[in-house]
Amino acid sequence: MKAREFLARKKQTVEERNLIKEPLTAAELRALSKKAGGVEHLVAPKRRKEAEGLSGEKLIAWLAGDGGRVRRPIIEVDGELTLGFAADAQEELERLLPR
């Protein structure tokens, strides 16, 4: 199941943004990295090899350069962030969203 379907089933309103067409800015990435526990958590799993050796502002600039490098979907509920839609993210969303 995709995140969009999951959230629709939970009757959640969603603000969508195509990160490929409209990448996150460095400022947005900095804010998200604080909620995610570090900028390295924002890197898409398939792009981690490319990001090796980058950290801090260099990693933020690299992520800002291509939205495809960012782990998606990014779902924020009451200030808490989930990244991706693997089983652990789904469990976290079940906990965060009203029944």
C-alpha positions as CSV (number, residue, x, y, z in Angstrom):
1,M,0.0,0.0,0.0
2,K,1.2,3.5,-0.8
3,A,1.4,6.3,1.7
4,R,-1.3,8.3,-0.1
5,E,-3.7,5.4,0.1
6,F,-2.9,4.8,3.8
7,L,-3.5,8.5,4.7
8,A,-6.7,8.6,2.7
9,R,-8.0,5.5,4.6
10,K,-7.1,7.4,7.8
11,K,-9.1,10.4,6.5
12,Q,-6.1,12.7,6.7
13,T,-5.7,15.8,4.6
14,V,-2.4,15.8,2.8
15,E,-0.3,18.6,1.4
16,E,1.7,17.0,-1.5
17,R,4.8,18.3,-3.1
18,N,6.7,16.8,-6.0
19,L,10.3,17.0,-4.7
20,I,11.7,16.1,-8.1
21,K,10.0,19.2,-9.7
22,E,10.3,21.4,-6.6
23,P,13.3,20.3,-4.5
24,L,13.5,21.3,-0.8
25,T,15.6,24.3,-0.1
26,A,18.6,24.2,2.2
27,A,16.6,26.0,4.9
28,E,13.8,23.4,4.6
29,L,16.3,20.6,4.8
30,R,17.9,22.1,7.9
31,A,14.6,22.3,9.6
32,L,13.7,18.7,8.6
33,S,17.1,17.4,9.7
34,K,16.5,18.6,13.2
35,K,13.2,16.7,13.4
36,A,14.7,13.6,11.7
37,G,17.6,13.4,14.1
38,G,20.3,14.5,11.6
39,V,20.6,15.3,7.9
40,E,21.9,11.8,7.1
41,H,18.5,10.4,7.8
42,L,17.0,12.4,4.9
43,V,19.1,10.7,2.3
44,A,17.2,8.2,0.1
45,P,18.4,4.6,0.8
46,K,19.4,4.1,-2.9
47,R,21.5,7.2,-2.9
48,R,23.4,6.7,0.3
49,K,26.5,5.4,-1.5
50,E,26.7,8.6,-3.5
51,A,26.5,10.7,-0.2
52,E,29.4,8.9,1.5
53,G,31.9,11.4,2.8
54,L,29.4,14.3,2.8
55,S,28.1,15.8,6.0
56,G,26.7,18.9,7.5
57,E,26.2,21.8,5.0
58,K,27.8,19.9,2.1
59,L,25.2,17.1,2.5
60,I,22.4,19.7,2.7
61,A,23.6,21.4,-0.4
62,W,23.9,18.0,-2.2
63,L,20.3,17.1,-1.2
64,A,19.0,20.5,-2.2
65,G,20.5,20.0,-5.7
66,D,18.3,17.1,-6.5
67,G,15.0,16.1,-4.9
68,G,15.5,12.5,-6.0
69,R,18.2,12.2,-3.4
70,V,15.8,12.9,-0.5
71,R,14.0,10.0,1.2
72,R,10.3,10.0,0.4
73,P,7.6,10.3,1.5
74,I,8.2,12.8,4.3
75,I,5.2,12.8,6.5
76,E,4.8,15.1,9.5
77,V,2.2,14.6,12.1
78,D,2.0,17.0,15.1
79,G,5.7,17.9,14.6
80,E,6.9,14.3,14.4
81,L,8.5,13.1,11.2
82,T,8.4,9.8,9.4
83,L,10.6,9.2,6.4
84,G,9.8,6.6,3.8
85,F,7.0,4.1,4.0
86,A,8.6,0.9,5.1
87,A,6.9,-1.2,7.8
88,D,8.5,0.8,10.7
89,A,7.3,4.1,9.3
90,Q,3.8,2.6,8.9
91,E,3.8,1.5,12.5
92,E,4.9,4.9,13.6
93,L,2.1,6.5,11.6
94,E,-0.4,4.1,13.2
95,R,0.7,5.3,16.6
96,L,0.6,9.0,15.6
97,L,-2.7,9.2,13.7
98,P,-6.1,9.1,15.4
99,R,-8.0,5.8,15.1
